[in-house]
Amino acid sequence: MTDPRYDFRSDNTGGVAAELLTALVEAAHGTAAPYGDDAWTARMVERCSDVFERKVKAFPVSSGTGANAVALSVLANGFGSIYCHESSHIEIHEAGAPEFYTGAKLVLLKGHDYKIAASALDSALQSAGIGERGRVLPFAVSVTQPTDYGTVYTLEELSAIAAVARRYGLRLHMDGARFANALAALGCSPADMTWRSGVDILSLGATKNGAINAEAVITFDDTLATELPYRMKRGGLVLSKARFVSAQIERYLADDLWLARARRANESARALAARLRAIGVGIDVPVHINMVFARLPEPAVVALERRGFLFYRVERDIRLVCRHDQDVASIDALVDAVRDAIAAG
């Protein structure tokens, strides 16, 4: 078994929050209607409406890829296009699932700190040939909040992107696999970071922050919700025992424990980055959430791997992700090992 003190691969490797396990046990008693027609799913939708400060429709799913793909499927079609950053999760890590579900083309944009700039989106749409029958028709923009490199869009950046999208008649999707971490970093409300900033549909992730395979698609426009059940069924995403995901999402949002976990993970990453900088390690990406991208000499990286530390190599860096259940001892162990590896040359 992997020593959890040495595991910095991902927040997907973390444990389950106690209150979510309790919610699962409670949902396991008795019977319930299948396919989302149960009391737990109804309560989950109500809870989401409370948290987002408006009436929403919410649909339980078991994976972030499924949430992104089916959410985008109601925004675009086979002769359309979806604009996203070239490093976005839907482009790099979902094996073509968005294209499979939508038939649409992903149009990739560059941008500082792995984020789309409103000006770049505007420029791309100006030259998109909108109205030319030989060109794909832009339908949507997708932002990853926070990005896969741990950077966070400000509310002003989101609103500016949404304004450009609206000007061209496009909808805005948010991939919120680490939604809680972004909220904790910005210190704003879920409503502020979504519909008040112009987001039409959200893929809300909870799995990386203490849940068991629990995500939700949340729509802020009822017209988008009309097709979702059919597209989910056709795509194999409707859950027979949906109550076990819905019960987690409902409990997840019931108090501030989800945000406390995200803040703890973010603070662990900031502490780790500060301690690595203090011993001369380069940090290549701003540390907004629970990710640190560190530049180490190759011999030092190999030495860490030999000692059993787990992490992913990303281009010239190693990616170190702090979990909601990270303890100080694990950060101490990693920093000490890095110091020893650098000293050994």
Secondary structure as UniProt FT lines:
FT   HELIX           4..6
FT   HELIX           11..13
FT   HELIX           18..27
FT   TURN            35..36
FT   HELIX           39..51
FT   TURN            52..53
FT   STRAND          57..61
FT   HELIX           64..73
FT   TURN            74..75
FT   TURN            78..79
FT   STRAND          80..85
FT   TURN            86..87
FT   HELIX           89..92
FT   TURN            95..96
FT   HELIX           97..102
FT   STRAND          105..109
FT   HELIX           112..114
FT   HELIX           118..126
FT   TURN            130..131
FT   TURN            133..134
FT   STRAND          137..144
FT   TURN            148..149
FT   HELIX           155..167
FT   TURN            168..169
FT   STRAND          171..176
FT   TURN            177..178
FT   HELIX           179..186
FT   HELIX           190..193
FT   HELIX           195..197
FT   STRAND          201..205
FT   HELIX           207..209
FT   STRAND          215..219
FT   HELIX           222..225
FT   TURN            226..227
FT   HELIX           228..234
FT   TURN            235..236
FT   TURN            240..242
FT   HELIX           243..252
FT   HELIX           257..278
FT   TURN            279..280
FT   STRAND          282..283
FT   STRAND          291..295
FT   HELIX           298..306
FT   TURN            307..308
FT   STRAND          312..314
FT   TURN            315..316
FT   STRAND          317..321
FT   TURN            324..325
FT   HELIX           328..344
//
